[in-house]
Structures are given as structure tokens and as C-alpha cells.
Amino acid sequence: MRRSLGRYELTRELGRGGMGVVWAANDPDSGREVAVKLLAPRGRGTELTMLERRFLREARLTSRLDHPGIPAVHDHGSHEGELYLVMDLVPGRALDAVLESDGPLPVEQAADVARRTAEVLAYAHGQSVVHRDLKPSNLMITPDGEIKVLDFGVAAALEPQPGETRFTAANATPGTVVYMAPEQAVGKTVPVSDLYSLGCVLYELLTGSPPFTDGSPFMLYHQHANEPVPPLADRRSGVPDGLRTLVAALLEKKPEDRPASAAEVAALLTAWTPVLPGPRSATALAHPRLAEIAALRRSGRPARALEEYEELMAAPGVGRADLLAARAGAALCVGALGRTREALDELKSVLAEQRSLLGAGDPAVLDTRYEIAVLLVRTGERHAAVELLRRLVGDEERVLAADDIRSGRTGSLLERLRRMV
């Protein structure tokens, strides 16, 4: 049994897969325990080149991803002819082990896992990276309840960085067929291919098994591409109608029929996920210009307010929470100027980042959810608006003080919508 790789002292094997083997290791330079991933042993010559290129791409792609839901990459290289990648060692349980021991998850927990996964995907897609192998074994629940998305090892760059080349391999379909989108099986991966895989995962979290499980790889390809998804209601009762509709939308055969983005999916999933108070308030450290520009917007001057939001976003030294608040304000200006769909898409993107940064219970997150519901009403999507508002009512009661000016706004809007229906 090998015990070292350069300075890294390998202690125990954590798992094996198509890309190689992962070890826990001690890093004496940093004094921390890390995970070391080694390239699979040499096979046929042509396969070696493919694996090496894919492994090195993983190192380049993953090292530039900086998100709390993605294990950080600390080092990569070659030692005595063996390629390796050093990353955070994530404690906890993989979701496949959770499902095997505990069975299907409660609806709220399943939706929450899917929402936080969608937030990670929204970030990765924004960096032009598609995961391509989303499955329960690549989702880890840490002891404090966080979700980590593991193994971007078969990710592909949508738009390669300068100096990089797009990697494609003939007859190669990276991923796991049980969770693979129809278009991915024929080598046409797009960001919404990850959403199809997320739909398979969410279906399994709710029912205990993915939509299609039987047969050879070819038969599974055929089922994903051609056969109707077994109705979720037949496998589990009590799943809310709106959530079943969302799962069905994620599992549409054609990419263009699925939700437009991971950020949109994350926003929709907030209707069924629990909200706890966030770690800090965005307003506590708010940039002084935010309140001034918001007042200008509310006074009926959205075009001027939009210009000032854009100036603030371009200014140096503005914190991430304030940038997100400025983006949300700018989106509201865009909506007031008649570009409702553009505003809605931007708010959904902002929401995913706010929840990741501030926590689900931060008042800024509640504000963005409320404004998304308002815009959904404007676009005629009343059912989706009602689903979001129903959950938001209780969340605001738990988070907002009784004398907060925002208290009661969601209940009032929800009541007006019900009367309209």
C-alpha cells in the first residue's frame, strides 16, 4: 500500500471511479487533511491520452471555481509520472449512502438539497463550466448540513479560457447514464443538460430511485430519449403539485423545453424549502448609496436610478452583498422600464447568489423573492407566483420583526391574486 505522494502522506483510500482513486492525505506544509485524486492506472495507449487530458482539464477548470458549494483545489501536478489533484477533504455523507440507509427524503429536505445544488450549478455555468456527471454520489451533505457538489472531473468548458482548447473525444460520453440527459448521450452537452441530471436526482430524492434504472446502457439511453418519465405521483403521494410540475419540466426530453437556467430552478425551489435566519444581514453593512438610489427609483425615475446603480456597480471596493443589492435594484428599474422578462431573469440570478452568500433567511433574500413573485404576476405566471408567495408568507413571519414595514406585504399580494383567480 502506498503511503506518500511527494509531500502528501496518504492515509486511507476514500473511493474509486472512472477517473482514478481518491485518498485522504496529510499535508505537512499546511497542517491540514486533504483529498488527493490520482489518475487511473495506465490502460490502452489511446485511453491514456484521453484520461490525462481530461484530468488536466479538471485541474484547470476546478481550480478557478470559487464557491462555498464546491471543494477548493489547492494543488495539482505530476509526481514520478503520476498525475494528481489536491483538494478540500469534505466530511459527511454522500446522498447515495443517505438514500440507501434512510430512504427517500422529506419533501422540504429534497427541495432544499436540489435548490442548493442548483445554486452551485448557476455559479459554475456562469463560469462556462458544465458538470456533466451530477448524481447522488457526487453530492455530499456535511455534518453542519451544507451541500457540496463533488467531482467536476468530466466538466467541459462552454467557452474555453484564452489559450485553452475545447476538449471532445470521439465515442466518449462522460457522465453516468442513469442520470444523463438525452442530448449528452450523443455528445451535445449544454448547461441545461445538468438540469436534466438534477431532475433525475430530485426524482430519486423524492421516490428512492431515479426515473429509469433497468436495462443495458443502450436501453437507458433509449428510455431517457424516448420513453415518458414514470409519473412521480405513482411512486410517492403527497408531493406538492408545483414541485411535481417542476420535476417534470427538468426531465423534458428537449433542452429548450426545460427551465432556462439553474438560477431559475433555484428560485422556483424556494417555494418548498425551509428558511432559517441568515448569518448576517445585508442591510447592516449596506453601501450608503443604495438607499439613496432606491429612493430615486421609487420616486418614479427608474431610468436615472438605473444609471446610478450601474455607476455604483462599476465603482471600486464595493462588497459582494452590496453589488448583489445593486444588481437587484437595477433589475427592478429594468422592469419598471417595461423589460419585465429581462428583469425577472436577472432577479433569479441574483437570488441564487444572495442565498449562497447571505443565507436563506436574510431580509435581502426575502425582498428578492417577493419581487420575483411580483414580476411573475406581470408576466401572467400566476400559478408560479402563488407557489412562491405561499411559502414566503411563513418565512417572512419567522424572520421579519412585527413592526417591519415589509410585514404583511406577501399576504396582501397573495390574497389579491386569489381574488383575481
RODREN-361631 format. One line per field, with one value per residue (C-alpha): x, y, z; residue in one letter; residue number from 1. Coordinates in steps of 0.5 Angstrom, whole numbers. Each point is the difference from the previous one (the first is absolute). Example, Ala and Ser with C-alpha at 12.3 -4.5 7.8 and 13.67 -1.06 7.14 Angstrom:
residues 2
X	(25,2);
Y	(-9,7);
Z	(16,-2);
residuo	(A,S);
num	(1,2);
end
This chain:
residues 421
X	(0,3,1,2,0,5,-1,-7,-1,-5,-4,-6,-4,-7,-2,1,-3,1,5,4,1,-1,4,-1,7,4,3,6,1,-7,-1,-7,-3,-2,-2,5,-3,4,0,-3,6,2,-4,0,4,-5,-4,6,0,-8,1,6,-3,-7,4,4,-6,-4,6,0,-8,-1,6,-4,-6,-1,-7,-1,-4,6,6,6,6,7,5,1,6,3,5,4,-4,-7,-5,-3,-5,0,-7,-4,-2,-7,-3,-7,-4,-2,-7,0,2,-5,-6,3,-1,-5,-5,-3,1,-6,-2,3,7,-1,-1,5,5,-2,0,7,2,-3,4,6,-1,-3,7,4,-4,2,7,-1,0,-5,1,-3,0,-5,-2,-2,7,3,-4,3,-4,5,-1,-3,-5,4,-1,7,0,6,4,0,5,-5,-2,1,1,-5,5,7,4,6,5,-5,-3,-6,0,-4,1,-2,-5,0,-6,3,-5,-5,-5,-6,1,2,-4,-2,4,6,0,1,6,-4,0,-3,-1,-7,3,2,-7,-3,5,-2,-8,3,3,-6,-5,5,0,-8,-1,6,2,2,-6,4,4,-1,4,6,4,-3,-7,1,2,-7,-4,3,-1,-7,-4,-5,3,-4,-5,3,-6,-1,7,-2,-6,0,5,-3,-3,5,6,-2,-1,7,3,-4,3,7,-1,-2,3,2,5,-5,-6,4,1,4,6,2,-1,-8,0,3,-5,-6,2,0,-8,1,7,0,3,5,2,7,6,0,-4,2,-3,5,5,-3,3,-3,-1,-5,-6,1,0,-6,-4,1,-2,-7,-1,-1,6,3,4,4,0,3,6,2,-1,5,5,0,1,6,3,6,0,-8,-1,-4,-6,-1,2,-6,-4,1,-1,-7,-1,2,-5,-6,2,0,-6,-3,2,-4,5,-3,3,7,-1,-3,6,5,-4,0,8,0,-4,5,6,-3,-3,7,4,-5,-4,-8,-3,4,-5,3,-1,-8,0,3,-5,-6,2,1,-8,-2,4,-3,-7,1,2,-6,3,-5,1,7,-1,-5,5,6,-5,-3,7,2,-5,2,7,-1,-4,6,6,-3,-2,-7,1,4,-3,0,-4,-7,2,0,-6,-4,3,-2,-7,-1,3,-5,-6,2,0);
Y	(0,7,5,6,4,6,4,-3,-6,-5,-3,-3,-1,3,-2,-2,2,0,6,-4,0,5,-1,4,3,5,6,2,6,3,-5,-2,-6,0,-5,-2,-2,-5,-1,-7,-5,-1,-3,-1,6,4,0,2,7,1,-1,4,6,-1,0,6,4,-2,3,7,0,-1,4,6,-2,4,-1,-3,-6,-2,-3,4,-2,1,-3,-5,-2,-7,-4,-5,-1,0,6,2,6,2,3,1,-6,0,-3,-3,-5,-1,1,-7,-3,4,-3,-7,1,5,-1,6,7,4,5,6,-3,-3,7,3,-4,1,7,1,-5,5,6,-3,-2,7,2,-5,2,7,-2,-4,-7,-5,-6,-6,-5,2,-6,-1,-3,7,4,0,2,3,-1,7,-1,3,-3,-1,-1,-5,-2,5,-5,-1,7,4,7,3,6,-2,5,3,-5,-6,-4,-4,-7,-5,-7,-5,-5,3,2,2,-1,-5,-3,-1,8,2,5,-3,5,-1,-7,2,5,6,3,6,4,-3,-7,1,2,-7,-3,4,-2,-8,2,3,-5,-5,4,0,-7,-4,-2,4,0,-5,-6,-6,-3,1,7,0,-1,5,5,-2,1,7,2,-3,-3,4,1,-4,4,3,-1,-7,-1,5,3,7,3,7,1,6,-4,-6,5,3,-7,-2,7,-2,-7,3,-4,6,5,6,-3,0,6,6,0,-3,6,0,-7,2,6,-5,-5,6,-2,-6,1,2,6,2,6,2,1,8,5,3,7,0,1,4,5,7,1,-6,3,7,-4,-4,7,2,-6,0,8,-2,1,-7,2,4,-5,-5,5,1,-8,-1,5,-3,-7,3,3,-3,-3,-2,-6,-6,1,7,-2,-5,5,5,-5,-2,8,0,-5,3,6,-4,-3,7,2,-6,-5,-5,-6,2,3,-7,-4,5,-1,-7,0,5,-4,-6,3,4,-6,-3,6,2,-6,-1,4,6,6,2,-7,0,7,-3,-6,5,4,-6,-2,7,-1,-7,3,5,-5,-4,-5,0,-7,0,7,-3,-6,5,4,-5,-2,7,2,-5,1,8,-1,-4,5,7,4,1,8,-1,4,-6,-5,-2,2,-7,-2,6,-2,-7,2,5,-6,-5,5,1,-7);
Z	(0,-2,6,-4,-6,0,7,1,5,-3,6,-3,-6,-1,-6,-8,-6,-8,1,6,7,6,6,7,1,5,-3,5,-3,1,6,-2,-3,-8,-5,-5,-7,-4,-8,-1,-2,-7,-5,-7,-3,-3,6,4,-4,1,7,1,-4,4,7,-2,-2,6,4,-4,0,7,3,-3,3,7,3,7,-3,-4,4,-2,-4,4,-5,-6,-4,-1,4,-3,-6,4,-1,7,2,8,2,6,4,1,6,0,-3,-8,-2,-3,7,3,-4,1,7,1,-6,-3,3,3,-6,3,1,-7,-3,4,-2,-7,1,3,-6,-5,3,-1,-7,-1,2,-4,-6,1,-1,-6,3,0,5,-5,6,5,4,8,1,-2,5,7,6,5,8,0,-5,-6,-7,-4,-8,-1,-6,-6,-3,-6,-1,-6,-2,-4,-1,1,3,-4,-2,1,-5,1,1,-3,-1,-6,3,7,4,7,6,3,-5,5,1,-7,-4,-7,-4,5,-2,-7,1,0,8,1,7,1,-1,7,2,-3,4,6,-2,1,7,2,-2,4,6,0,-2,2,-7,-7,-6,-4,3,-4,-6,-3,-1,-7,2,6,-6,-4,6,2,-7,-2,6,4,7,5,4,6,4,-2,4,6,2,4,-5,-1,-7,-1,1,-4,-6,1,0,-6,-3,2,-3,-7,-6,-4,3,-2,4,7,4,-3,6,6,3,-2,3,7,0,-1,5,6,0,3,4,7,2,6,3,-4,3,-1,-3,-7,3,6,-5,-6,-4,2,-8,0,4,-4,-7,3,2,-7,-3,4,-2,-7,-3,-2,-6,4,6,-5,-2,7,2,-6,3,7,-3,-4,6,3,7,0,4,-3,4,-2,-7,0,3,-5,-6,4,0,-8,-2,4,-5,-6,2,1,-7,-3,-1,5,-2,0,7,2,-3,4,7,-1,-1,6,5,-1,1,6,4,-1,3,5,2,-2,6,-2,-1,-6,-3,2,-3,-7,1,1,-7,-4,2,-2,-7,-1,1,-5,-5,1,4,6,2,1,4,4,2,2,4,4,2,1,5,5,-1,1,6,3,-2,0,6,1,-1,-6,-6,-4,4,-3,-7,-2,3,-3,-7,1,2,-6,-5,3,-1,-7,-2);
residuo	(M,R,R,S,L,G,R,Y,E,L,T,R,E,L,G,R,G,G,M,G,V,V,W,A,A,N,D,P,D,S,G,R,E,V,A,V,K,L,L,A,P,R,G,R,G,T,E,L,T,M,L,E,R,R,F,L,R,E,A,R,L,T,S,R,L,D,H,P,G,I,P,A,V,H,D,H,G,S,H,E,G,E,L,Y,L,V,M,D,L,V,P,G,R,A,L,D,A,V,L,E,S,D,G,P,L,P,V,E,Q,A,A,D,V,A,R,R,T,A,E,V,L,A,Y,A,H,G,Q,S,V,V,H,R,D,L,K,P,S,N,L,M,I,T,P,D,G,E,I,K,V,L,D,F,G,V,A,A,A,L,E,P,Q,P,G,E,T,R,F,T,A,A,N,A,T,P,G,T,V,V,Y,M,A,P,E,Q,A,V,G,K,T,V,P,V,S,D,L,Y,S,L,G,C,V,L,Y,E,L,L,T,G,S,P,P,F,T,D,G,S,P,F,M,L,Y,H,Q,H,A,N,E,P,V,P,P,L,A,D,R,R,S,G,V,P,D,G,L,R,T,L,V,A,A,L,L,E,K,K,P,E,D,R,P,A,S,A,A,E,V,A,A,L,L,T,A,W,T,P,V,L,P,G,P,R,S,A,T,A,L,A,H,P,R,L,A,E,I,A,A,L,R,R,S,G,R,P,A,R,A,L,E,E,Y,E,E,L,M,A,A,P,G,V,G,R,A,D,L,L,A,A,R,A,G,A,A,L,C,V,G,A,L,G,R,T,R,E,A,L,D,E,L,K,S,V,L,A,E,Q,R,S,L,L,G,A,G,D,P,A,V,L,D,T,R,Y,E,I,A,V,L,L,V,R,T,G,E,R,H,A,A,V,E,L,L,R,R,L,V,G,D,E,E,R,V,L,A,A,D,D,I,R,S,G,R,T,G,S,L,L,E,R,L,R,R,M,V);
num	(1,2,3,4,5,6,7,8,9,10,11,12,13,14,15,16,17,18,19,20,21,22,23,24,25,26,27,28,29,30,31,32,33,34,35,36,37,38,39,40,41,42,43,44,45,46,47,48,49,50,51,52,53,54,55,56,57,58,59,60,61,62,63,64,65,66,67,68,69,70,71,72,73,74,75,76,77,78,79,80,81,82,83,84,85,86,87,88,89,90,91,92,93,94,95,96,97,98,99,100,101,102,103,104,105,106,107,108,109,110,111,112,113,114,115,116,117,118,119,120,121,122,123,124,125,126,127,128,129,130,131,132,133,134,135,136,137,138,139,140,141,142,143,144,145,146,147,148,149,150,151,152,153,154,155,156,157,158,159,160,161,162,163,164,165,166,167,168,169,170,171,172,173,174,175,176,177,178,179,180,181,182,183,184,185,186,187,188,189,190,191,192,193,194,195,196,197,198,199,200,201,202,203,204,205,206,207,208,209,210,211,212,213,214,215,216,217,218,219,220,221,222,223,224,225,226,227,228,229,230,231,232,233,234,235,236,237,238,239,240,241,242,243,244,245,246,247,248,249,250,251,252,253,254,255,256,257,258,259,260,261,262,263,264,265,266,267,268,269,270,271,272,273,274,275,276,277,278,279,280,281,282,283,284,285,286,287,288,289,290,291,292,293,294,295,296,297,298,299,300,301,302,303,304,305,306,307,308,309,310,311,312,313,314,315,316,317,318,319,320,321,322,323,324,325,326,327,328,329,330,331,332,333,334,335,336,337,338,339,340,341,342,343,344,345,346,347,348,349,350,351,352,353,354,355,356,357,358,359,360,361,362,363,364,365,366,367,368,369,370,371,372,373,374,375,376,377,378,379,380,381,382,383,384,385,386,387,388,389,390,391,392,393,394,395,396,397,398,399,400,401,402,403,404,405,406,407,408,409,410,411,412,413,414,415,416,417,418,419,420,421);
end
